Amino acid sequence: MSTLRQRMTEAMVLRGFAQRTQETYLNCVSKLAKHYGRSPDTLDTAAIQAYLLHLITERKLAYASVNQAVCAIRFLFAVVLGQRDAAFEIPMAKVPQRLPQILTRDEVGRLLNNAHDIRARTLLTTTYAAGLRLSEVCTLQLTDIESSPERMCLKVRQGKGGKDRYTLLSPRLLEILRLYWQACRPRGWLFPNRAGNGPIDHSTVQRSYHAAREAAGIEHGGGIHSLRHAFATHLLEAGVDLHTIQRLLGHGHVGTTMRYFHLARSHLTGTTSPLELLMPG
């Protein structure tokens, strides 16, 4: 499917898809082709629906993963192959809405202290201290650190939705970054890969996170995105307003940030039950 792959890549580039989205869509379509042993443009709706059912019932994939496959296949047929009017009914799987378990401040401290080396510790600390996504911390460059006293911020290039933004650079994080630079002397990329010719790989970062979490004896917490959740929740508990947190996280809509109200303990423990307001009977 090399020709089809090229057409799909060009269509995504023209529409400004992020590199990670391009890779995800191509991977989903490639797996579809491998499953049937032929090019996806020769498949009909029934075959595709059977494939998605296979992902849910036999592969036992999470609904979020199935939804990715649906979006990729729809893009292929509607945009690349031009079959916009084709009867292509594939229901989007519903993703269960579960609130993530938030790491406490003590747990974050233990996790960072149990990172296996200075690079892993600095990377995980930066992720938490600045509220970064995995892709954002991986692609940080040395020039993104603005350390002059009147600025003190990190520039996030091409975050989700292709948007640049600025986020926090605390004095403590700056000190940690300087110690890391003295020890590792990175060039260009703040956290380069082992060859030094590109950014660190996502899987390497996730492994570092899980190793630190296990060493710290923390059983919950998901992946490294948990540090971003903790960043937002801990700021909210400290009294930072919602719109500031929204800007720091790079959320396009404040409704996305509102979920952290449900996770901040201070907003629960500091709230008086209406029972306490009743006049004694």
TORLUMLO-686150 format. One record per atom (N, C-alpha, C): x, y, z; residue in one letter. Coordinates in steps of 0.02 Angstrom, whole numbers, padded with zeros to 5 digits, always signed. Layout:
<bavexs>
XYZA ...
</bavexs>
This chain:
<bavexs>
+00042-00060+00000M +00000+00000+00000M +00044+00063+00000M +00103+00059-00031S +00150+00115-00030S +00121+00177-00064S +00087+00169-00122T +00058+00226-00157T +00001+00256-00116T -00041+00213-00088L -00096+00236-00047L -00070+00271+00016L -00017+00243+00044R +00014+00273+00103R +00039+00343+00088R +00070+00352+00030Q +00095+00417+00011Q +00038+00467+00002Q -00016+00445-00030R -00074+00489-00039R -00104+00510+00027R -00107+00462+00074M -00136+00477+00139M -00091+00525+00177M -00025+00515+00174T +00022+00559+00207T +00016+00630+00181T +00013+00637+00115E +00008+00703+00085E -00057+00738+00105E -00112+00699+00108A -00177+00728+00128A -00174+00753+00200A -00140+00717+00244M -00134+00738+00314M -00089+00799+00322M -00035+00800+00284V +00010+00857+00286V -00026+00921+00263V -00064+00915+00209L -00100+00973+00183L -00151+01000+00234L -00176+00957+00277R -00226+00978+00326R -00195+00994+00394R -00129+00995+00396G -00095+01016+00457G -00097+00967+00514G -00103+00902+00499F -00105+00852+00552F -00037+00850+00588F -00037+00842+00653A +00025+00835+00691A +00060+00770+00670A +00126+00770+00679Q +00166+00712+00659Q +00142+00648+00694Q +00127+00654+00758R +00105+00595+00795R +00037+00570+00770R -00007+00616+00751T -00072+00595+00723T -00061+00560+00657T -00017+00586+00615Q -00002+00553+00552Q +00022+00482+00563Q +00068+00473+00609E +00095+00407+00623E +00041+00360+00649E -00003+00385+00692T -00057+00344+00719T -00105+00322+00664T -00126+00369+00621Y -00173+00352+00567Y -00142+00301+00519Y -00080+00312+00500L -00047+00266+00454L -00040+00197+00485L -00025+00194+00549N -00019+00130+00584N -00085+00093+00586N -00140+00130+00598C -00206+00099+00600C -00225+00070+00532C -00213+00107+00479V -00230+00084+00412V -00185+00026+00391V -00121+00029+00411S -00075-00026+00396S -00097-00091+00429S -00121-00087+00491K -00145-00147+00525K -00208-00175+00492K -00250-00130+00466L -00309-00153+00429L -00288-00192+00367L -00239-00165+00330A -00215-00199+00270A -00183-00266+00287A -00145-00268+00341K -00112-00330+00361K -00163-00383+00382K -00217-00361+00415H -00268-00408+00438H -00299-00446+00380H -00313-00411+00324Y -00345-00443+00267Y -00296-00464+00213Y -00234-00442+00219G -00184-00460+00169G -00193-00428+00102G -00226-00370+00100R -00235-00334+00037R -00246-00260+00052R -00243-00220-00001S -00249-00148+00007S -00317-00129+00034S -00319-00081+00081P -00384-00061+00110P -00433-00032+00060P -00409-00004+00004D -00456+00025-00044D -00495-00028-00083D -00480-00093-00071T -00518-00146-00102T -00572-00175-00055T -00575-00147+00006L -00621-00173+00056L -00688-00137+00054L -00742-00172+00072D -00807-00140+00075D -00825-00126+00148D -00882-00095+00158T -00903-00075+00225T -00910-00135+00272T -00937-00190+00247A -00947-00249+00289A -00881-00275+00315A -00829-00275+00272A -00764-00300+00293A -00734-00256+00347A -00742-00191+00340I -00715-00145+00389I -00751-00150+00456I -00817-00156+00452Q -00855-00165+00514Q -00837-00230+00549Q -00823-00281+00511A -00802-00345+00540A -00734-00338+00573A -00690-00298+00542Y -00624-00287+00570Y -00629-00250+00637Y -00671-00200+00640L -00679-00162+00702L -00709-00206+00757L -00756-00248+00738L -00784-00296+00787L -00730-00343+00812L -00685-00363+00767H -00628-00405+00785H -00584-00370+00837H -00572-00305+00828L -00531-00268+00875L -00562-00266+00944L -00629-00261+00947I -00664-00255+01011I -00671-00322+01045I -00695-00373+01008T -00713-00437+01039T -00656-00486+01044T -00609-00485+00997E -00554-00534+00997E -00489-00504+01021E -00472-00445+00995R -00410-00412+01017R -00418-00379+01085R -00480-00368+01106K -00494-00337+01171K -00461-00269+01179K -00459-00230+01124L -00428-00164+01127L -00473-00116+01167L -00441-00066+01196A -00479-00014+01231A -00520+00025+01180A -00577+00052+01204Y -00620+00090+01158Y -00583+00149+01127Y -00537+00179+01164A -00500+00235+01136A -00459+00213+01076A -00430+00153+01079S -00391+00128+01023S -00435+00112+00963S -00494+00085+00976V -00541+00071+00922V -00564+00136+00889V -00575+00187+00929N -00595+00252+00902N -00542+00281+00857N -00478+00271+00874Q -00424+00294+00832Q -00427+00260+00764Q -00440+00194+00764A -00445+00157+00702A -00503+00182+00660A -00560+00197+00693V -00618+00222+00657V -00602+00289+00624V -00571+00334+00660C -00554+00400+00632C -00506+00393+00574C -00456+00349+00580A -00408+00340+00526A -00440+00311+00464A -00483+00262+00473I -00516+00230+00415I -00565+00278+00382I -00601+00316+00423R -00647+00366+00394R -00608+00418+00353R -00551+00439+00378F -00511+00488+00341F -00487+00458+00275F -00466+00396+00278L -00443+00363+00217L -00497+00361+00164L -00556+00339+00183F -00610+00331+00133F -00640+00398+00112F -00653+00442+00159A -00688+00504+00143A -00642+00555+00109A -00580+00561+00132V -00535+00613+00107V -00489+00587+00053V -00454+00533+00067V -00404+00508+00020V -00436+00474-00040V -00486+00432-00028L -00518+00396-00083L -00579+00432-00111L -00599+00486-00078G -00654+00527-00103G -00722+00495-00099G -00731+00446-00056Q -00795+00411-00049Q -00837+00443+00006Q -00850+00508-00001R -00887+00544+00050R -00960+00524+00054R -00987+00502-00002D -01059+00486-00003D -01072+00411+00005D -01019+00374+00016A -01028+00302+00024A -01063+00287+00090A -01104+00234+00089A -01138+00213+00151A -01087+00180+00196A -01065+00219+00244F -01008+00198+00285F -01025+00209+00358F -01068+00166+00384E -01093+00176+00452E -01052+00135+00501E -01008+00170+00536I -00968+00138+00588I -00977+00179+00652I -01014+00153+00700P -01025+00192+00761P -00961+00201+00801P -00952+00262+00826M -00894+00275+00869M -00905+00241+00936M -00856+00204+00959A -00862+00171+01024A -00862+00224+01079A -00902+00212+01129K -00906+00258+01185K -00849+00244+01234K -00812+00297+01251V -00757+00290+01298V -00783+00302+01368V -00776+00252+01412P -00799+00262+01481P -00765+00322+01513P -00805+00365+01545Q -00777+00425+01576Q -00756+00409+01648Q -00692+00397+01657R -00665+00383+01723R -00616+00438+01742R -00622+00461+01804L -00574+00511+01828L -00508+00476+01845L -00452+00505+01824P -00388+00474+01840P -00372+00479+01914P -00333+00432+01939Q -00309+00436+02008Q -00250+00485+02008Q -00254+00535+02051I -00204+00587+02051I -00149+00571+02102I -00087+00579+02080L -00031+00570+02126L -00030+00627+02177L -00019+00610+02239T -00013+00662+02290T +00055+00695+02284T +00065+00751+02319R +00130+00784+02318R +00184+00738+02344R +00168+00701+02397D +00217+00654+02425D +00235+00600+02374D +00186+00575+02338E +00200+00523+02288E +00242+00550+02230E +00227+00612+02208V +00267+00642+02155V +00340+00650+02179V +00349+00673+02240G +00417+00680+02267G +00454+00614+02270G +00420+00561+02293R +00451+00495+02296R +00468+00470+02226R +00422+00481+02179L +00433+00458+02110L +00495+00491+02080L +00500+00557+02088L +00557+00593+02059L +00623+00572+02092L +00621+00559+02157N +00682+00539+02192N +00705+00469+02173N +00659+00429+02144N +00676+00360+02126N +00692+00352+02051N +00697+00407+02014A +00719+00403+01944A +00789+00374+01942A +00804+00334+01890H +00866+00295+01891H +00929+00335+01875H +00924+00394+01844D +00983+00435+01832D +00963+00508+01825D +01012+00552+01817I +00998+00623+01817I +00955+00644+01757I +00965+00611+01700R +00924+00629+01642R +00851+00611+01653R +00838+00551+01678A +00769+00530+01691A +00737+00574+01744A +00775+00589+01797R +00748+00631+01851R +00732+00701+01826R +00777+00729+01785T +00765+00797+01760T +00706+00798+01712T +00701+00747+01670L +00646+00744+01622L +00579+00738+01657L +00575+00694+01706L +00512+00685+01743L +00495+00747+01784L +00546+00779+01812T +00535+00840+01851T +00509+00896+01806T +00537+00902+01747T +00515+00953+01700T +00443+00941+01678T +00426+00879+01666T +00357+00861+01647T +00307+00884+01699T +00323+00869+01762Y +00278+00888+01817Y +00278+00964+01829Y +00337+00993+01832A +00343+01064+01851A +00312+01110+01799A +00310+01089+01736A +00282+01131+01683A +00217+01106+01655A +00192+01049+01678G +00128+01022+01655G +00129+01002+01583G +00182+00968+01561L +00191+00953+01490L +00161+00887+01469L +00140+00883+01407R +00122+00819+01375R +00186+00782+01358R +00178+00716+01346L +00236+00675+01328L +00272+00702+01267L +00234+00717+01214S +00265+00741+01153S +00300+00808+01163S +00274+00849+01210E +00302+00915+01222E +00368+00912+01259E +00373+00869+01309V +00436+00865+01346V +00490+00832+01303V +00470+00786+01260C +00519+00753+01217C +00552+00801+01168C +00515+00850+01144T +00540+00894+01091T +00563+00962+01117T +00571+00969+01182L +00599+01031+01209L +00670+01042+01183L +00685+01104+01167Q +00752+01123+01146Q +00783+01170+01197Q +00849+01174+01197L +00883+01218+01244L +00860+01291+01237L +00845+01310+01175T +00824+01379+01163T +00753+01393+01188T +00718+01341+01210D +00650+01350+01236D +00651+01372+01310D +00710+01371+01340I +00717+01392+01410I +00732+01466+01412I +00685+01505+01435E +00694+01578+01440E +00703+01595+01514E +00766+01605+01534S +00783+01609+01605S +00797+01679+01630S +00788+01730+01589S +00799+01798+01613S +00748+01813+01667S +00767+01851+01719P +00721+01863+01776P +00653+01890+01756P +00651+01931+01703E +00587+01961+01684E +00544+01914+01642E +00571+01855+01623R +00533+01808+01581R +00518+01744+01620R +00570+01704+01634M +00564+01642+01672M +00506+01599+01648M +00513+01570+01589C +00461+01526+01562C +00491+01475+01514C +00453+01425+01500L +00470+01375+01450L +00425+01385+01390L +00455+01385+01331K +00414+01389+01270K +00398+01319+01246K +00335+01305+01236V +00312+01241+01209V +00296+01251+01136V +00334+01217+01093R +00325+01225+01021R +00276+01173+00994R +00229+01196+00955Q +00184+01151+00919Q +00153+01099+00966Q +00119+01124+01018G +00084+01079+01062G +00023+01050+01026G -00023+01022+01065K -00082+00992+01034K -00120+01044+00994K -00138+01026+00932G -00172+01073+00888G -00123+01118+00852G -00058+01103+00858G -00008+01142+00823G +00003+01212+00851G -00014+01222+00915K -00010+01288+00946K +00051+01294+00991K +00086+01351+00986D +00140+01367+01033D +00110+01398+01096D +00144+01390+01152R +00122+01423+01213R +00182+01430+01260R +00172+01466+01314Y +00222+01472+01367Y +00194+01441+01430Y +00239+01410+01468T +00218+01381+01532T +00271+01397+01584T +00261+01372+01645L +00302+01391+01702L +00374+01367+01698L +00420+01409+01720L +00489+01390+01733L +00505+01417+01802L +00499+01373+01852S +00511+01395+01920S +00586+01400+01933S +00607+01441+01982P +00679+01445+01999P +00708+01377+02017P +00669+01336+02051R +00694+01269+02070R +00705+01226+02009R +00659+01228+01961L +00668+01190+01899L +00727+01215+01860L +00737+01281+01858L +00793+01309+01821L +00859+01284+01851L +00863+01281+01917E +00923+01256+01950E +00935+01183+01932E +00882+01143+01930I +00888+01072+01913I +00910+01065+01840I +00884+01106+01795L +00903+01103+01725L +00976+01123+01715L +01000+01171+01754R +01070+01191+01748R +01117+01136+01772R +01099+01102+01827L +01139+01046+01851L +01140+00989+01800L +01082+00976+01769Y +01078+00925+01717Y +01122+00943+01658Y +01120+01006+01636W +01161+01027+01579W +01235+01020+01594W +01256+01036+01654Q +01326+01029+01673Q +01348+00956+01672Q +01302+00911+01689A +01319+00840+01692A +01316+00806+01623A +01268+00826+01581C +01255+00790+01519C +01273+00829+01456C +01278+00895+01460R +01296+00938+01404R +01255+00924+01340R +01189+00925+01344P +01150+00915+01282P +01159+00973+01234P +01150+00958+01170R +01153+01010+01119R +01090+01008+01077R +01061+01065+01065G +01000+01067+01025G +00941+01044+01065G +00927+00979+01064W +00872+00951+01102W +00891+00950+01176W +00843+00968+01219L +00856+00966+01291L +00865+00894+01314L +00825+00849+01287F +00830+00778+01304F +00839+00739+01238F +00900+00735+01213P +00912+00701+01149P +00909+00625+01156P +00903+00592+01099N +00908+00519+01099N +00981+00499+01110N +00993+00434+01117R +01061+00411+01132R +01110+00429+01078R +01087+00431+01015A +01132+00449+00960A +01145+00524+00958A +01103+00563+00990G +01111+00635+00992G +01089+00671+00930G +01055+00636+00885N +01033+00667+00821N +00958+00680+00818N +00924+00676+00874G +00852+00687+00875G +00827+00687+00946G +00762+00700+00956P +00734+00701+01024P +00728+00630+01053P +00723+00626+01117I +00715+00562+01151I +00651+00528+01128I +00652+00462+01125D +00593+00424+01102D +00540+00421+01156D +00477+00422+01136H +00421+00420+01183H +00424+00359+01228H +00439+00302+01198S +00440+00240+01237S +00494+00240+01291S +00550+00273+01277T +00604+00278+01326T +00580+00318+01386T +00544+00372+01373V +00518+00414+01427V +00467+00376+01469V +00422+00340+01436Q +00372+00302+01474Q +00406+00249+01517Q +00457+00217+01490R +00493+00166+01530R +00525+00197+01592R +00553+00257+01583S +00584+00291+01640S +00532+00308+01694S +00473+00329+01671Y +00420+00346+01718Y +00398+00284+01757Y +00384+00230+01721H +00359+00169+01754H +00412+00140+01801H +00475+00143+01782A +00529+00118+01825A +00532+00158+01890A +00526+00224+01884A +00528+00267+01944A +00466+00255+01988A +00409+00246+01956R +00347+00235+01994R +00351+00169+02033R +00376+00117+02000E +00382+00052+02032E +00433+00055+02089E +00489+00089+02077A +00541+00095+02128A +00515+00133+02189A +00468+00180+02177A +00440+00219+02231A +00383+00182+02267A +00364+00124+02241G +00310+00085+02272G +00241+00114+02262G +00232+00148+02205I +00167+00179+02189I +00130+00133+02141I +00074+00105+02162E +00039+00055+02122E -00006+00086+02069E -00033+00145+02081H -00078+00177+02033H -00040+00233+01997H -00074+00267+01952G -00043+00325+01921G -00039+00324+01846G -00057+00268+01814G -00056+00266+01741G +00013+00279+01713G +00015+00315+01655G +00078+00331+01623G +00102+00400+01643G +00151+00425+01605I +00182+00489+01622I +00132+00547+01620I +00076+00539+01584H +00026+00593+01582H -00002+00607+01652H +00009+00560+01698S -00014+00570+01767S +00021+00631+01798S +00082+00645+01777L +00118+00703+01804L +00085+00768+01782L +00059+00769+01721R +00022+00828+01697R -00043+00837+01736R -00078+00781+01749H -00139+00784+01789H -00122+00811+01859H -00067+00787+01887A -00047+00809+01954A -00030+00883+01954A +00005+00906+01903F +00022+00977+01897F -00041+01020+01901F -00091+01005+01861A -00152+01045+01859A -00190+01041+01925A -00196+00981+01952T -00234+00973+02014T -00200+01007+02073T -00135+01001+02077H -00098+01031+02133H -00100+01107+02129H -00099+01135+02068L -00106+01207+02060L -00175+01230+02083L -00226+01193+02064L -00294+01211+02084L -00302+01208+02159L -00272+01157+02190E -00275+01151+02263E -00238+01208+02298E -00187+01236+02263A -00148+01292+02290A -00183+01359+02280A -00240+01359+02246G -00278+01420+02238G -00269+01456+02172G -00233+01426+02124V -00225+01457+02058V -00291+01453+02021V -00309+01508+01987D -00374+01510+01954D -00375+01466+01892D -00436+01446+01874L -00446+01397+01820L -00420+01421+01753L -00430+01485+01737H -00410+01510+01672H -00334+01512+01665H -00298+01525+01719T -00225+01523+01717T -00201+01452+01703T -00232+01404+01737I -00214+01333+01727I -00230+01313+01655I -00286+01337+01629Q -00304+01322+01559Q -00249+01345+01511Q -00224+01406+01521R -00171+01433+01477R -00107+01393+01484R -00089+01376+01546L -00027+01338+01558L -00030+01269+01525L -00088+01238+01527L -00097+01171+01498L -00105+01173+01422L -00125+01231+01395G -00136+01236+01324G -00203+01208+01302G -00252+01208+01347H -00319+01185+01330H -00355+01238+01288H -00387+01216+01235G -00424+01262+01193G -00488+01286+01224G -00518+01245+01268H -00581+01262+01300H -00575+01252+01375H -00603+01298+01413V -00598+01294+01485V -00635+01233+01512V -00684+01208+01473G -00720+01148+01494G -00674+01088+01503G -00621+01085+01463T -00573+01030+01470T -00537+01034+01537T -00523+01096+01558T -00487+01107+01621T -00532+01096+01681T -00598+01105+01671M -00645+01100+01726M -00644+01032+01761M -00621+00981+01724R -00620+00914+01754R -00578+00912+01818R -00530+00957+01824Y -00486+00956+01882Y -00520+00979+01945Y -00578+01012+01938F -00618+01028+01997F -00639+00964+02033F -00651+00912+01993H -00673+00849+02023H -00616+00811+02056H -00555+00831+02042L -00496+00795+02066L -00461+00830+02124L -00474+00895+02132A -00440+00933+02183A -00472+00920+02251A -00434+00892+02296R -00461+00873+02361R -00482+00933+02403R -00445+00989+02397S -00461+01047+02438S -00530+01074+02422S -00554+01064+02360H -00620+01089+02342H -00675+01044+02371H -00655+00984+02393L -00703+00940+02425L -00699+00948+02500L -00637+00942+02527T -00628+00945+02600T -00640+01014+02628T -00634+01066+02586G -00644+01134+02610G -00714+01159+02600G -00759+01116+02577T -00828+01136+02564T -00874+01112+02620T -00917+01156+02642T -00963+01139+02696T -01025+01104+02669T -01045+01049+02699S -01106+01015+02679S -01166+01059+02697S -01218+01058+02654P -01278+01097+02671P -01310+01075+02736P -01295+01013+02758L -01323+00990+02822L -01300+01035+02879L -01236+01059+02874E -01208+01100+02928E -01241+01169+02930E -01274+01188+02875L -01304+01254+02872L -01376+01255+02897L -01404+01197+02910L -01472+01193+02935L -01477+01221+03006L -01529+01255+03019M -01541+01279+03088M -01557+01218+03131M -01530+01217+03192P -01546+01159+03236P -01621+01153+03247P -01646+01093+03242G -01717+01083+03248G -01738+01067+03319G 
</bavexs>
